[in-house]
Amino acid sequence: MEQLSALTMNFLDLSAEASPWLLLGLLIAGLMKAWVPSKVLSKHLGQGRLAIIKAALIGAPLPLCSCGVIPVATELRRSGASASATSSFLVATPETGIDSVSVSYALLGPVFAIYRPMAAIMSAIITGLLVATIKEEDIKSPHIHKSSKKTGCCDSKTSVKKEAVPKSETSCCASKKVTLTKTENTFVSKTKQGVYYASTKLIDDIIIWLFIGLLFASLVRTFLPEEFLLSYGSGLPAMLLMIIISIPMYICATASTPIAAGFILAGLSPGTALVFMMAGPATNISTLGVIRNEMGSAVLIRYLLGVSLCAIAFALLLDFSLSFYDININDQMQHSHELLPKWFGLSCAALIAFLSIKPLRRLLIK
């Protein structure tokens, strides 16, 4: 009973941590769907190495966690972004952000505050370049709609050129007049469309993998004691073990910082803690499931390879540099504070649960 109670509490804690950022990600994705034309995303995040760099630089400052980035990256992909650019965005966004940089400076000092975002951006670019070794036409893209699809005059969604539509016209499927007014393209109208899309179609696409990811992370947190990690000390074996543990686990960049600080204070090397801060946010069961669903297994393998190799390489470089320049990270560390109140996180989790249950959702959203 005690373990079941601990598992339940860990699940609620993780849900409270993830839900506010997930709602933010859903909102951004919905507004992006409504306001940003697909052509713009395809132009800037399409093929080529420049698109990979752009995706990394765009994603790095966004305050989204490893679950919050999922809906945004999904919409990027479905709007025409290449698999390599999408992968770059998926790495850079959760690994760092404006919020995590400030927390890193407060808890771990200026070295981590500078080194961490640089490592995240470089890791994103390298991972994107690895994914780019696959031809785009060979990548699974089940949700990208093809423009060649024909639509009849009675289809539920009919695309009509604006210049060819008069202000008042009669539909061939109804006797009522369809009047086009200026208010249909107003800020409020488009915003409502984006929020509706985020709270229905998008949340339906990710909720199963989100639940599986949070449950798995809760199992890891409950049954894998912290002393197990600390017993391995530092060096390459400890980093490899940290990779294995971090990949399926959910942890956002900001929340991973105080945990990493605890690891360092307990005796782990800063480089080993950095592996946790890079691999943990960039990978979890939810993210991996969505990548496989949206882009296929070949992309998933390269994504995991890029994240793992970069995390270990930048960790080894950090430990070597600190030793070479005789820098003591422990002297720069301070105490941590709660970032968001738990009641707020649980309220966001309850809202997500409500929206994911279609019969209940229909009572609020028509």
LOZADREN-779505 format. One record per residue (C-alpha): residue number from 0; x, y, z. Coordinates in nm, 2 decimals, decimal comma. Each point is the difference from the previous one (the first is absolute). Layout:
! LOZADREN-779505
<r pos="NUM" x="X" y="Y" z="Z"/>
...
//
This chain:
! LOZADREN-779505
<r pos="0" x="0,00" y="0,00" z="0,00"/>
<r pos="1" x="0,28" y="0,24" z="0,08"/>
<r pos="2" x="0,16" y="-0,05" z="-0,35"/>
<r pos="3" x="-0,34" y="0,05" z="-0,16"/>
<r pos="4" x="-0,05" y="0,32" z="0,19"/>
<r pos="5" x="0,35" y="0,12" z="-0,09"/>
<r pos="6" x="-0,07" y="-0,09" z="-0,37"/>
<r pos="7" x="-0,32" y="0,20" z="0,01"/>
<r pos="8" x="0,16" y="0,30" z="0,16"/>
<r pos="9" x="0,29" y="0,00" z="-0,25"/>
<r pos="10" x="-0,25" y="-0,02" z="-0,29"/>
<r pos="11" x="-0,19" y="0,30" z="0,14"/>
<r pos="12" x="0,33" y="0,19" z="0,06"/>
<r pos="13" x="0,12" y="-0,07" z="-0,36"/>
<r pos="14" x="-0,34" y="0,09" z="-0,14"/>
<r pos="15" x="0,00" y="0,33" z="0,20"/>
<r pos="16" x="0,35" y="0,07" z="-0,14"/>
<r pos="17" x="-0,08" y="-0,07" z="-0,36"/>
<r pos="18" x="-0,36" y="0,12" z="-0,04"/>
<r pos="19" x="0,06" y="0,38" z="0,01"/>
<r pos="20" x="0,27" y="-0,02" z="-0,27"/>
<r pos="21" x="-0,21" y="-0,25" z="-0,20"/>
<r pos="22" x="-0,29" y="0,24" z="-0,01"/>
<r pos="23" x="0,23" y="0,28" z="-0,10"/>
<r pos="24" x="0,13" y="-0,22" z="-0,28"/>
<r pos="25" x="-0,35" y="-0,09" z="-0,12"/>
<r pos="26" x="-0,10" y="0,36" z="0,00"/>
<r pos="27" x="0,31" y="0,10" z="-0,20"/>
<r pos="28" x="-0,06" y="-0,28" z="-0,25"/>
<r pos="29" x="-0,37" y="0,09" z="-0,04"/>
<r pos="30" x="0,08" y="0,37" z="-0,06"/>
<r pos="31" x="0,28" y="-0,10" z="-0,24"/>
<r pos="32" x="-0,25" y="-0,21" z="-0,19"/>
<r pos="33" x="-0,25" y="0,29" z="-0,02"/>
<r pos="34" x="0,23" y="0,29" z="-0,06"/>
<r pos="35" x="0,32" y="-0,13" z="-0,17"/>
<r pos="36" x="-0,04" y="-0,10" z="-0,37"/>
<r pos="37" x="0,14" y="-0,34" z="-0,08"/>
<r pos="38" x="0,20" y="0,15" z="-0,28"/>
<r pos="39" x="0,20" y="0,21" z="0,24"/>
<r pos="40" x="0,10" y="-0,30" z="0,21"/>
<r pos="41" x="0,08" y="-0,20" z="-0,31"/>
<r pos="42" x="0,22" y="0,28" z="-0,13"/>
<r pos="43" x="0,20" y="0,05" z="0,32"/>
<r pos="44" x="0,00" y="-0,35" z="0,14"/>
<r pos="45" x="0,00" y="-0,20" z="-0,32"/>
<r pos="46" x="0,30" y="-0,18" z="-0,16"/>
<r pos="47" x="0,37" y="0,09" z="0,06"/>
<r pos="48" x="0,24" y="0,06" z="0,28"/>
<r pos="49" x="-0,11" y="0,36" z="0,05"/>
<r pos="50" x="-0,35" y="-0,13" z="0,10"/>
<r pos="51" x="0,16" y="-0,22" z="0,27"/>
<r pos="52" x="0,20" y="0,29" z="0,14"/>
<r pos="53" x="-0,31" y="0,23" z="-0,01"/>
<r pos="54" x="-0,21" y="-0,27" z="0,18"/>
<r pos="55" x="0,26" y="-0,03" z="0,28"/>
<r pos="56" x="0,03" y="0,38" z="0,05"/>
<r pos="57" x="-0,38" y="0,04" z="0,00"/>
<r pos="58" x="-0,06" y="-0,28" z="0,24"/>
<r pos="59" x="0,28" y="0,08" z="0,25"/>
<r pos="60" x="-0,15" y="0,30" z="0,17"/>
<r pos="61" x="-0,36" y="-0,14" z="0,02"/>
<r pos="62" x="-0,11" y="-0,08" z="0,35"/>
<r pos="63" x="-0,14" y="-0,35" z="-0,09"/>
<r pos="64" x="0,07" y="-0,33" z="0,17"/>
<r pos="65" x="0,04" y="-0,34" z="-0,16"/>
<r pos="66" x="-0,38" y="-0,05" z="0,00"/>
<r pos="67" x="-0,09" y="0,36" z="-0,09"/>
<r pos="68" x="0,22" y="-0,01" z="-0,31"/>
<r pos="69" x="-0,19" y="-0,31" z="-0,14"/>
<r pos="70" x="-0,31" y="0,18" z="-0,13"/>
<r pos="71" x="0,21" y="0,28" z="-0,14"/>
<r pos="72" x="0,24" y="-0,23" z="-0,18"/>
<r pos="73" x="-0,29" y="-0,21" z="-0,13"/>
<r pos="74" x="-0,16" y="0,30" z="-0,15"/>
<r pos="75" x="0,33" y="0,12" z="-0,15"/>
<r pos="76" x="0,04" y="-0,34" z="-0,17"/>
<r pos="77" x="-0,36" y="-0,01" z="-0,13"/>
<r pos="78" x="0,04" y="0,36" z="-0,13"/>
<r pos="79" x="0,29" y="-0,10" z="-0,22"/>
<r pos="80" x="0,32" y="0,01" z="0,21"/>
<r pos="81" x="0,26" y="-0,26" z="-0,10"/>
<r pos="82" x="0,07" y="-0,29" z="0,23"/>
<r pos="83" x="0,35" y="0,13" z="0,07"/>
<r pos="84" x="-0,12" y="0,34" z="0,10"/>
<r pos="85" x="-0,28" y="-0,14" z="0,21"/>
<r pos="86" x="0,25" y="-0,23" z="0,18"/>
<r pos="87" x="0,23" y="0,30" z="0,06"/>
<r pos="88" x="-0,29" y="0,19" z="0,15"/>
<r pos="89" x="-0,09" y="-0,30" z="0,22"/>
<r pos="90" x="0,35" y="0,00" z="0,15"/>
<r pos="91" x="0,07" y="0,37" z="0,04"/>
<r pos="92" x="-0,34" y="0,10" z="0,15"/>
<r pos="93" x="-0,02" y="-0,23" z="0,31"/>
<r pos="94" x="0,37" y="-0,01" z="0,07"/>
<r pos="95" x="0,02" y="0,37" z="0,07"/>
<r pos="96" x="-0,21" y="0,32" z="0,01"/>
<r pos="97" x="0,00" y="0,34" z="0,15"/>
<r pos="98" x="-0,15" y="-0,13" z="0,33"/>
<r pos="99" x="0,25" y="-0,29" z="0,03"/>
<r pos="100" x="0,30" y="0,22" z="-0,07"/>
<r pos="101" x="-0,10" y="0,24" z="0,28"/>
<r pos="102" x="-0,05" y="-0,30" z="0,24"/>
<r pos="103" x="0,33" y="-0,15" z="-0,11"/>
<r pos="104" x="0,17" y="0,33" z="0,08"/>
<r pos="105" x="-0,17" y="0,01" z="0,34"/>
<r pos="106" x="0,07" y="-0,36" z="0,10"/>
<r pos="107" x="0,32" y="-0,10" z="-0,19"/>
<r pos="108" x="0,18" y="0,33" z="-0,07"/>
<r pos="109" x="0,10" y="0,19" z="-0,31"/>
<r pos="110" x="0,20" y="-0,29" z="-0,16"/>
<r pos="111" x="-0,31" y="-0,22" z="-0,03"/>
<r pos="112" x="-0,22" y="0,29" z="-0,10"/>
<r pos="113" x="0,23" y="0,06" z="-0,31"/>
<r pos="114" x="0,11" y="-0,35" z="-0,08"/>
<r pos="115" x="-0,34" y="-0,17" z="0,02"/>
<r pos="116" x="-0,18" y="0,20" z="-0,27"/>
<r pos="117" x="0,30" y="-0,02" z="-0,23"/>
<r pos="118" x="0,02" y="-0,38" z="0,04"/>
<r pos="119" x="-0,38" y="-0,02" z="-0,06"/>
<r pos="120" x="0,01" y="0,20" z="-0,32"/>
<r pos="121" x="0,30" y="-0,20" z="-0,13"/>
<r pos="122" x="-0,16" y="-0,32" z="0,10"/>
<r pos="123" x="-0,32" y="0,10" z="-0,19"/>
<r pos="124" x="0,19" y="0,09" z="-0,32"/>
<r pos="125" x="0,21" y="-0,33" z="0,01"/>
<r pos="126" x="-0,31" y="-0,21" z="0,05"/>
<r pos="127" x="-0,18" y="0,18" z="-0,28"/>
<r pos="128" x="0,30" y="-0,07" z="-0,23"/>
<r pos="129" x="-0,02" y="-0,37" z="0,09"/>
<r pos="130" x="-0,37" y="-0,01" z="-0,09"/>
<r pos="131" x="0,08" y="0,18" z="-0,32"/>
<r pos="132" x="0,19" y="-0,30" z="-0,12"/>
<r pos="133" x="-0,34" y="-0,15" z="-0,08"/>
<r pos="134" x="-0,17" y="0,12" z="-0,31"/>
<r pos="135" x="-0,31" y="0,19" z="0,08"/>
<r pos="136" x="-0,21" y="-0,20" z="-0,25"/>
<r pos="137" x="0,10" y="-0,32" z="0,19"/>
<r pos="138" x="-0,13" y="0,13" z="0,33"/>
<r pos="139" x="-0,34" y="-0,10" z="0,13"/>
<r pos="140" x="-0,24" y="0,30" z="-0,01"/>
<r pos="141" x="-0,35" y="-0,13" z="0,07"/>
<r pos="142" x="-0,15" y="0,32" z="0,11"/>
<r pos="143" x="0,12" y="0,24" z="-0,27"/>
<r pos="144" x="-0,29" y="0,08" z="-0,22"/>
<r pos="145" x="0,06" y="-0,01" z="-0,37"/>
<r pos="146" x="-0,12" y="0,30" z="-0,20"/>
<r pos="147" x="-0,10" y="-0,22" z="-0,29"/>
<r pos="148" x="-0,31" y="-0,12" z="0,19"/>
<r pos="149" x="-0,32" y="0,10" z="-0,17"/>
<r pos="150" x="-0,30" y="0,15" z="0,18"/>
<r pos="151" x="-0,36" y="0,02" z="-0,11"/>
<r pos="152" x="-0,24" y="0,28" z="0,05"/>
<r pos="153" x="-0,16" y="-0,19" z="0,28"/>
<r pos="154" x="0,31" y="-0,08" z="0,20"/>
<r pos="155" x="0,01" y="0,11" z="0,35"/>
<r pos="156" x="0,33" y="0,19" z="-0,06"/>
<r pos="157" x="0,02" y="0,17" z="-0,34"/>
<r pos="158" x="0,29" y="0,23" z="-0,10"/>
<r pos="159" x="-0,12" y="0,30" z="-0,20"/>
<r pos="160" x="0,21" y="0,28" z="-0,14"/>
<r pos="161" x="-0,08" y="0,32" z="0,17"/>
<r pos="162" x="0,00" y="0,21" z="-0,32"/>
<r pos="163" x="-0,26" y="-0,23" z="-0,16"/>
<r pos="164" x="-0,25" y="0,02" z="0,29"/>
<r pos="165" x="-0,26" y="0,28" z="0,00"/>
<r pos="166" x="-0,12" y="0,14" z="0,33"/>
<r pos="167" x="-0,32" y="-0,20" z="-0,02"/>
<r pos="168" x="-0,04" y="-0,34" z="-0,16"/>
<r pos="169" x="-0,23" y="-0,30" z="0,01"/>
<r pos="170" x="0,15" y="-0,34" z="0,08"/>
<r pos="171" x="-0,08" y="-0,29" z="-0,22"/>
<r pos="172" x="-0,06" y="-0,21" z="0,32"/>
<r pos="173" x="-0,25" y="0,23" z="0,17"/>
<r pos="174" x="-0,27" y="0,24" z="-0,08"/>
<r pos="175" x="0,12" y="0,26" z="0,25"/>
<r pos="176" x="0,23" y="0,28" z="-0,11"/>
<r pos="177" x="0,36" y="-0,02" z="0,11"/>
<r pos="178" x="0,11" y="0,36" z="0,08"/>
<r pos="179" x="0,36" y="0,07" z="0,04"/>
<r pos="180" x="0,07" y="0,28" z="0,24"/>
<r pos="181" x="0,32" y="0,16" z="0,11"/>
<r pos="182" x="-0,03" y="-0,14" z="0,35"/>
<r pos="183" x="0,07" y="-0,35" z="-0,12"/>
<r pos="184" x="0,37" y="0,10" z="-0,04"/>
<r pos="185" x="0,03" y="0,20" z="0,32"/>
<r pos="186" x="0,24" y="-0,06" z="0,28"/>
<r pos="187" x="-0,26" y="-0,15" z="0,22"/>
<r pos="188" x="-0,13" y="-0,24" z="-0,26"/>
<r pos="189" x="0,34" y="-0,14" z="-0,10"/>
<r pos="190" x="0,11" y="-0,03" z="0,37"/>
<r pos="191" x="-0,32" y="-0,20" z="0,07"/>
<r pos="192" x="0,08" y="-0,23" z="-0,29"/>
<r pos="193" x="0,35" y="-0,06" z="0,14"/>
<r pos="194" x="-0,11" y="-0,07" z="0,35"/>
<r pos="195" x="-0,27" y="-0,24" z="-0,13"/>
<r pos="196" x="0,26" y="-0,19" z="-0,21"/>
<r pos="197" x="0,24" y="-0,02" z="0,30"/>
<r pos="198" x="-0,27" y="-0,12" z="0,24"/>
<r pos="199" x="-0,15" y="-0,26" z="-0,23"/>
<r pos="200" x="0,20" y="-0,15" z="-0,29"/>
<r pos="201" x="0,35" y="0,07" z="0,13"/>
<r pos="202" x="-0,06" y="-0,12" z="0,36"/>
<r pos="203" x="-0,16" y="-0,32" z="-0,14"/>
<r pos="204" x="0,31" y="-0,07" z="-0,20"/>
<r pos="205" x="0,24" y="0,01" z="0,30"/>
<r pos="206" x="-0,19" y="-0,09" z="0,31"/>
<r pos="207" x="0,06" y="-0,38" z="-0,01"/>
<r pos="208" x="0,38" y="0,04" z="-0,03"/>
<r pos="209" x="0,00" y="0,28" z="0,26"/>
<r pos="210" x="-0,18" y="-0,23" z="0,25"/>
<r pos="211" x="0,24" y="-0,29" z="-0,07"/>
<r pos="212" x="0,30" y="0,23" z="0,04"/>
<r pos="213" x="-0,11" y="0,14" z="0,33"/>
<r pos="214" x="-0,08" y="-0,34" z="0,13"/>
<r pos="215" x="0,34" y="-0,14" z="-0,10"/>
<r pos="216" x="0,17" y="0,30" z="0,15"/>
<r pos="217" x="-0,19" y="-0,05" z="0,33"/>
<r pos="218" x="0,11" y="-0,37" z="0,01"/>
<r pos="219" x="0,36" y="0,11" z="-0,05"/>
<r pos="220" x="-0,02" y="0,26" z="0,27"/>
<r pos="221" x="-0,17" y="-0,24" z="0,24"/>
<r pos="222" x="0,20" y="-0,31" z="-0,03"/>
<r pos="223" x="0,35" y="0,13" z="-0,10"/>
<r pos="224" x="0,17" y="0,15" z="0,30"/>
<r pos="225" x="0,22" y="0,31" z="-0,03"/>
<r pos="226" x="0,28" y="-0,19" z="0,17"/>
<r pos="227" x="0,02" y="-0,24" z="-0,29"/>
<r pos="228" x="0,12" y="0,29" z="-0,23"/>
<r pos="229" x="0,24" y="0,14" z="0,26"/>
<r pos="230" x="0,17" y="-0,34" z="0,05"/>
<r pos="231" x="0,14" y="0,02" z="-0,35"/>
<r pos="232" x="0,19" y="0,32" z="0,06"/>
<r pos="233" x="0,13" y="0,17" z="-0,31"/>
<r pos="234" x="0,16" y="-0,07" z="-0,34"/>
<r pos="235" x="-0,13" y="-0,17" z="-0,31"/>
<r pos="236" x="-0,17" y="-0,30" z="0,17"/>
<r pos="237" x="-0,20" y="0,24" z="0,22"/>
<r pos="238" x="-0,10" y="0,21" z="-0,31"/>
<r pos="239" x="-0,11" y="-0,31" z="-0,19"/>
<r pos="240" x="-0,21" y="-0,11" z="0,29"/>
<r pos="241" x="-0,15" y="0,35" z="0,02"/>
<r pos="242" x="-0,09" y="-0,01" z="-0,37"/>
<r pos="243" x="-0,18" y="-0,33" z="0,05"/>
<r pos="244" x="-0,20" y="0,14" z="0,29"/>
<r pos="245" x="-0,07" y="0,34" z="-0,15"/>
<r pos="246" x="-0,12" y="-0,11" z="-0,35"/>
<r pos="247" x="-0,34" y="-0,14" z="0,11"/>
<r pos="248" x="-0,05" y="0,24" z="0,29"/>
<r pos="249" x="-0,20" y="0,32" z="0,00"/>
<r pos="250" x="0,17" y="0,30" z="0,14"/>
<r pos="251" x="-0,01" y="0,36" z="-0,13"/>
<r pos="252" x="0,31" y="0,22" z="-0,03"/>
<r pos="253" x="-0,09" y="0,23" z="0,29"/>
<r pos="254" x="-0,11" y="-0,28" z="0,23"/>
<r pos="255" x="0,32" y="-0,20" z="-0,08"/>
<r pos="256" x="0,22" y="0,28" z="0,13"/>
<r pos="257" x="-0,05" y="-0,04" z="0,37"/>
<r pos="258" x="0,02" y="-0,38" z="-0,03"/>
<r pos="259" x="0,33" y="0,04" z="-0,18"/>
<r pos="260" x="0,12" y="0,23" z="0,27"/>
<r pos="261" x="-0,09" y="-0,26" z="0,25"/>
<r pos="262" x="0,20" y="-0,26" z="-0,20"/>
<r pos="263" x="0,31" y="0,23" z="0,00"/>
<r pos="264" x="-0,02" y="0,07" z="0,37"/>
<r pos="265" x="-0,03" y="-0,37" z="0,06"/>
<r pos="266" x="0,32" y="-0,07" z="-0,19"/>
<r pos="267" x="-0,09" y="-0,05" z="-0,36"/>
<r pos="268" x="0,23" y="0,19" z="-0,25"/>
<r pos="269" x="-0,15" y="0,31" z="-0,17"/>
<r pos="270" x="0,03" y="-0,18" z="-0,34"/>
<r pos="271" x="-0,21" y="-0,29" z="0,12"/>
<r pos="272" x="-0,26" y="0,24" z="0,13"/>
<r pos="273" x="0,01" y="0,17" z="-0,34"/>
<r pos="274" x="-0,09" y="-0,33" z="-0,17"/>
<r pos="275" x="-0,31" y="-0,01" z="0,21"/>
<r pos="276" x="-0,09" y="0,36" z="-0,08"/>
<r pos="277" x="0,04" y="-0,06" z="-0,38"/>
<r pos="278" x="-0,13" y="-0,36" z="-0,06"/>
<r pos="279" x="-0,28" y="0,02" z="0,26"/>
<r pos="280" x="-0,19" y="0,30" z="-0,15"/>
<r pos="281" x="0,07" y="-0,09" z="-0,36"/>
<r pos="282" x="-0,13" y="-0,36" z="0,03"/>
<r pos="283" x="-0,29" y="-0,18" z="0,17"/>
<r pos="284" x="-0,24" y="-0,27" z="-0,09"/>
<r pos="285" x="-0,26" y="0,26" z="-0,12"/>
<r pos="286" x="0,25" y="0,18" z="-0,23"/>
<r pos="287" x="0,14" y="-0,32" z="-0,14"/>
<r pos="288" x="-0,35" y="-0,14" z="-0,07"/>
<r pos="289" x="-0,10" y="0,32" z="-0,19"/>
<r pos="290" x="0,32" y="0,01" z="-0,20"/>
<r pos="291" x="-0,05" y="-0,36" z="-0,11"/>
<r pos="292" x="-0,37" y="0,07" z="-0,08"/>
<r pos="293" x="0,07" y="0,32" z="-0,20"/>
<r pos="294" x="0,33" y="-0,08" z="-0,17"/>
<r pos="295" x="0,08" y="-0,37" z="0,03"/>
<r pos="296" x="0,25" y="-0,23" z="0,17"/>
<r pos="297" x="0,30" y="0,11" z="-0,21"/>
<r pos="298" x="-0,03" y="0,36" z="0,13"/>
<r pos="299" x="-0,05" y="-0,12" z="0,35"/>
<r pos="300" x="0,32" y="-0,20" z="0,00"/>
<r pos="301" x="0,20" y="0,29" z="-0,13"/>
<r pos="302" x="-0,17" y="0,23" z="0,25"/>
<r pos="303" x="0,10" y="-0,22" z="0,29"/>
<r pos="304" x="0,35" y="-0,04" z="-0,13"/>
<r pos="305" x="0,05" y="0,37" z="-0,04"/>
<r pos="306" x="-0,13" y="0,09" z="0,34"/>
<r pos="307" x="0,20" y="-0,27" z="0,18"/>
<r pos="308" x="0,33" y="0,06" z="-0,18"/>
<r pos="309" x="-0,02" y="0,38" z="0,04"/>
<r pos="310" x="-0,09" y="-0,02" z="0,37"/>
<r pos="311" x="0,30" y="-0,23" z="0,08"/>
<r pos="312" x="0,24" y="0,20" z="-0,22"/>
<r pos="313" x="-0,10" y="0,34" z="0,15"/>
<r pos="314" x="0,01" y="-0,15" z="0,35"/>
<r pos="315" x="0,35" y="-0,13" z="-0,05"/>
<r pos="316" x="0,11" y="0,33" z="-0,14"/>
<r pos="317" x="-0,15" y="0,18" z="0,31"/>
<r pos="318" x="0,17" y="-0,22" z="0,25"/>
<r pos="319" x="0,34" y="0,04" z="-0,18"/>
<r pos="320" x="-0,04" y="0,38" z="-0,03"/>
<r pos="321" x="-0,09" y="0,04" z="0,37"/>
<r pos="322" x="0,29" y="-0,21" z="0,10"/>
<r pos="323" x="0,24" y="0,18" z="-0,24"/>
<r pos="324" x="-0,10" y="0,34" z="0,12"/>
<r pos="325" x="-0,04" y="-0,11" z="0,37"/>
<r pos="326" x="-0,36" y="0,12" z="0,02"/>
<r pos="327" x="-0,21" y="-0,12" z="0,30"/>
<r pos="328" x="-0,37" y="-0,01" z="-0,09"/>
<r pos="329" x="-0,10" y="-0,07" z="0,36"/>
<r pos="330" x="0,12" y="0,34" z="0,11"/>
<r pos="331" x="-0,25" y="0,16" z="-0,25"/>
<r pos="332" x="-0,31" y="-0,19" z="0,11"/>
<r pos="333" x="-0,29" y="0,14" z="0,21"/>
<r pos="334" x="-0,33" y="-0,13" z="0,13"/>
<r pos="335" x="-0,29" y="-0,07" z="-0,22"/>
<r pos="336" x="-0,36" y="0,12" z="0,02"/>
<r pos="337" x="-0,34" y="-0,13" z="-0,13"/>
<r pos="338" x="-0,07" y="0,15" z="-0,34"/>
<r pos="339" x="-0,37" y="-0,05" z="-0,03"/>
<r pos="340" x="-0,25" y="-0,08" z="0,28"/>
<r pos="341" x="-0,12" y="-0,36" z="0,01"/>
<r pos="342" x="-0,37" y="0,10" z="0,00"/>
<r pos="343" x="0,05" y="0,18" z="-0,33"/>
<r pos="344" x="0,16" y="-0,30" z="-0,16"/>
<r pos="345" x="-0,27" y="-0,24" z="0,13"/>
<r pos="346" x="-0,27" y="0,23" z="-0,14"/>
<r pos="347" x="0,17" y="0,00" z="-0,34"/>
<r pos="348" x="0,02" y="-0,38" z="0,02"/>
<r pos="349" x="-0,37" y="-0,02" z="0,08"/>
<r pos="350" x="-0,08" y="0,22" z="-0,30"/>
<r pos="351" x="0,20" y="-0,22" z="-0,23"/>
<r pos="352" x="-0,17" y="-0,31" z="0,13"/>
<r pos="353" x="-0,34" y="0,16" z="-0,05"/>
<r pos="354" x="0,09" y="0,10" z="-0,36"/>
<r pos="355" x="0,13" y="-0,35" z="-0,08"/>
<r pos="356" x="-0,33" y="-0,17" z="0,09"/>
<r pos="357" x="-0,22" y="0,07" z="-0,31"/>
<r pos="358" x="-0,35" y="-0,04" z="0,16"/>
<r pos="359" x="0,09" y="0,25" z="0,28"/>
<r pos="360" x="0,18" y="0,23" z="-0,25"/>
<r pos="361" x="-0,31" y="0,02" z="-0,22"/>
<r pos="362" x="-0,20" y="0,15" z="0,29"/>
<r pos="363" x="0,24" y="0,30" z="-0,01"/>
<r pos="364" x="0,12" y="0,01" z="-0,36"/>
<r pos="365" x="-0,24" y="-0,04" z="-0,29"/>
//
